[in-house]
Structure formats: structure tokens, C-alpha cells
Amino acid sequence: MAIPREKVLDNSITLMSEGYNYILNRRRRYQSNIFQTRLLGQKVICMGGEEATEIFYDEDKFTRKGAVPNRIKESLFGKNGVHVQDGADHRHRKGMFMSLMTAERLSELMDIAEKQWEIAIADWQQKRRIILFPEAEKIMCRIACEWAGVPLWANELDQRAHDLSAMIDAFGAVGPRHWQGRTARNRSERWIKTIIEQVRSGQLKPREETALYTIAWHRDLKDRLLDLQTAAVELLNIVRPTVAVGRFVTFGALAMNDFPETKKKLQKGDETYTRMFVQEVRRYYPFGPFLGAKVRNQFKWGGHHFKKGTLVLLDVYGASHDPALWEKPDEFQPERFKEWNGSPFDFIPQGGGDYDIGHRCPGEWLTIDLMKVSLSFLANRIDYTVPKQNLNYSLVRVPSIPKSRFVMQDVTIR
Ligand code: HEM
């Protein structure tokens, strides 16, 4: 049985115009979890669903080499980072990231987050209005740098947070938004390189358990230090995505606003509910649309012969909105996570499979913890009003964010 094939010369423009729903729309139309199309001038297989995810994370079948377009490396990821490594090299580098995520370090992160939120809300109280999204990104930037051991001067906060934000904002963009991301990456890499040089020369002495120390002194499988450029890319792979958590915080505030009964439940301070709420925010709202990999060794699956070198896209947004996996996927229901079995292949907003072996996001626990602290803060420590504004978010703009960036008014501390 052949898989559905789109009879088009190239579907890149349609992909841009359908955004997050591009793959899911076609999985529905063709009633198939796999189909073939053409994007950016090449044949591409798109797939989704739990079984497809398990296949996608099989290291024998797929490689990340050559799967990330240059424009994404130039803005979001940087070059030669862990995202595009394979095999033993990847496992070794990934071990470095995973070693930073101990229970002690995550608990320290939550303490830092509490402190930074306290500082921020004291300031918000003095202002009539604040825009949550850029404020949350600045708070995340402070938390990220303090936790990672990266010095951040008060007078550089705005620029650094702006640049880290611009790299994230560039990932689905062409034109000016992409170029802003590139400029932001170049400036951020220069900043971080200087800091790593200071560590290596002994001028700066970060604590041993920090990301700055760990990455500056990390040795590869040949016992060599990372070159300065790669070390900067990897340290930015800690700081930048921590700033990205500001997007989920903004969507969490939107959820409390749009589904006020959930805010009331959060205010009861029940840890289990808070966790379910955070999971539902990560499921319901759009962030990454899909992931790409190339066929490493040919294989057959789902009625299709996967030829070596073919680009395959895995539906990430669709996994969270697939009615085969979630009952009423378009309803915001934190309680659904009571029943969730914790499968590594059905809920993949930060990738799936195994953390140590595969490419699944090493910052997933950190993200959940940071969202728990931040959203509890918004629900329980302050009162505010939400003035009339355009809170719609697009499913075409990637990455998405509410149009008004969530304006809050008359913030008072409880
Ligand atoms: C990988 C999403 C937060 C560090 C990934 C992947 C996704 C993702 C989709 C790719 C998985 C794959 O290729 O299979 C997110 C989202 C975040 C987030 C939506 C929250 C807004 C974080 C944080 C950190 C982090 C807080 C670090 C502190 C990384 C790294 C990788 C990665 C280093 C590459 C892992 C590898 O290739 O083995 N993330 N992430 N992320 N993430 Fe995150």
C-alpha cells in the first residue's frame, strides 16, 4: 500500500500559510499518519502519532546530521551544538547537559526563581501597566544567568534578554525577523565567548556545579576542551531556552484569564493540580511545530520504504492535538493529566524518547519547575486586572504569542 502523496511542485508556501496545523490538517485529510510532500525543493515525509514518534526516536533509523536548515542554526541553535550530533559524541555531550539537572540544582533554580519574581513584582507595583511577555523574558534571563553562573550586569539586562528573545522569535521566520535573530546570535556569542575566556584564564571563578564552569571545562571524547565557539553555543543552549520559558509563562497567564476556574484551583495551592496545569499549558498552546531528521539506514514502516537521506518531519504540535491521543484535544482541561500514563512518545512538546540517549530536551524538568513557580506566583502572590486588548494568538506565526503580549494593570502584592 502506497502512502498518500501530495501532487505539488513545492508546498513550502502552504506550510508557511498553515503553520502549526500543516501536518495535522493533512493527516486528517488523508486519514493517514504518514504522507509525502515536497518542501524547499526536496521530497519530505511527514508523520505523526505515537508509533511514528517511537520510530523517529530510533537512532538506527534516523540521524540529525544535515536535518537542521542553516537558517535555523544561524539564529536559533548555533553551529556544531548538541542538537546536530549523533552517536557516541552526542551521548557524551548530552551527558554534560544532563549532569546539570540534578535534584539539588533544580531546587536551587526554584529558589532563585522565587527571589527574582519577588524583585520583579515589587517593581511592577510601582507601574500602572506592564506587558507580561517581555517582563517574563527578563525575569527568566536573570534566573538563567544566576543559575548558570553567568555574570549579568543590571545595565546589560535589557540588551541580553532582547537578544535571547530575538533568537527564539526567529525560528519560523523569513525576512527581518530572521535577520534580527542572526544579529542577536552573533552579539550573544561574542558576549558568552568573553565570559568563557575569563573562566579559562582564571579571571572568573564560577561554582563547579554551574553550567558556566561545566561547559568551560568540558572535555570531548578525545579529551580536548570544547573550542570557544562551540562552548559558547552550548552555554547559550542553556540560557536561551530558559528565556523561552517566558512564552509558556505568558500562555499560562492567558489560560488563567480565559479559563478562570483553573485560576481558582491554582489558588488552592495544590501541588498536583499546579503540575497538571503546567502540563496542560505545554500541551494546549503552540510552541514547536515539528522536528526534522534524516533517514540514516533505509527501513520500511507504515507501508513506506524510507530511503537513506530522506528528510522526515515529526508532527509535534499535532501530537498534542490529536484526537486519537487526547479526548477533546481542543479543550483546556488540566485534569486530563490525572489519567496520563507518562508515555515518552505521545506528549512531546519538548521532544520524545529517552533523555540520555536521544535528543529529548534536557531542560524539560527545569521548564516544568520554572513554570510551576512562575504561574503559582501569578495566581497567588499578586492581584491584577487584564484590560481590554487583543489576546488572540496565531497558529500561523511560528513561534506564536498573544498579539498584545498580555498587558496587566494595577498590580498589587497580596
Ligand atoms: C532540545 C523544546 C526548554 C535545552 C529540545 C527539543 C525541543 C525542545 C522540541 C528537540 C528535541 C529533539 O530534537 O528531539 C523546548 C521547549 C522549551 C525548552 C519548548 C521551553 C520553552 C529548554 C531548557 C533547556 C533546554 C530550559 C536548558 C536549560 C535543550 C537542549 C536540547 C533541547 C540542550 C538539545 C538536546 C539534544 O539534542 O540532545 N528542546 N525546550 N531546553 N533543549 Fe529544550
Residues whose N, C-alpha, C, O or C-beta is under 5 A from the ligand:
A	BS01	HEM	V82 H83 K94 N237 I238 P241 T242 A244 V245 F287 G288 P349 Q350 G351 G352 G358 H359 R360 C361 P362 G363 L366 T367
